[in-house]
Amino acid sequence: MKTKGKAATVRDQTELVELRNTLSKDIVELRQAQRIYMPGLNSLLEADENLDEPTKLWLPSELAQEDQVGWCLPGIPRLKLRFQYTQADGSLAKIRRLRRLLQSHLDQKAKHLSHIQQNVTRGKGIFGGVQGRIRRAMMRYRHARQAMLALNPSQELSPGWARHFRELADADIRGPGCEPDDKSEGRYQLSWIWLLPHQTVDFPSNTPTAATPVSDSSANDSVSSIRKDDKHLFH
């Protein structure tokens, strides 16, 4: 057991080093793009170069409204808004997929009760893994929505987006059916995340063509793709 514990620790440390190296490379590439598309940041980026770790990423959504206009090339904040719109939509789609997966697992568990310790442990591992991926999707959605509020608080660039992408509370992560311990089926009400109509990005005609948000039907539902996506939480 001690040998296995040491091996797991070494593996975790190795993975952490690899993630740090990947993040460092991504930041270098980001800085190169920012010097071109966000020239107003050059003095701040030069100050960050003398630090071991950057103080901020200095994304358009982290700038004040006047700085978004003065420090960025025309159209950059709009492109960032389009990206965050699609990220928010994709995160909700992912939450719905994972909730379906979780509910299917719970339904199967209720139909085929097992007291074998190996099966119980495996079931807890599956449940915990899916719950973890749901939490990461929630974080991604909230981050995207917060960025959209910073980029377009007046909703002028994308009218009505705040009504479509509501504030996501922990209590909203439920469904599509009743919870196993829910005894009030007659008063059950679907969460708003299941009631959203499909909606494309609505931007003014003078902006580049917007990408279509991710929908449940077009998304890849395989577990392998979900795990791959989750490794890039801030991608």
Buried (B, 14 or more C-beta within 10 A) or exposed (E): EEEEEEEEEEEEEEEEEEEEEEEEEBBEEBBEEBEEBBEBBEEBBEEBEEEEEBEEBBBBBEBEEEBBEEBBEEEBBBBBBBBBBBBBBBBBBBBBBBBBBBBEBBEEBEEEEEEEEEEEEEBEEBBEBBEEBBBBBBBBBBBBBBBBBBBBEEBEBBEEBBEBBEEBEEEBBBBEBEEEEEEEEEEEEEBEBEEBEEBEBBBEEEBEEBEEBBEEEEBEEEEEEBEEBBEEEEE
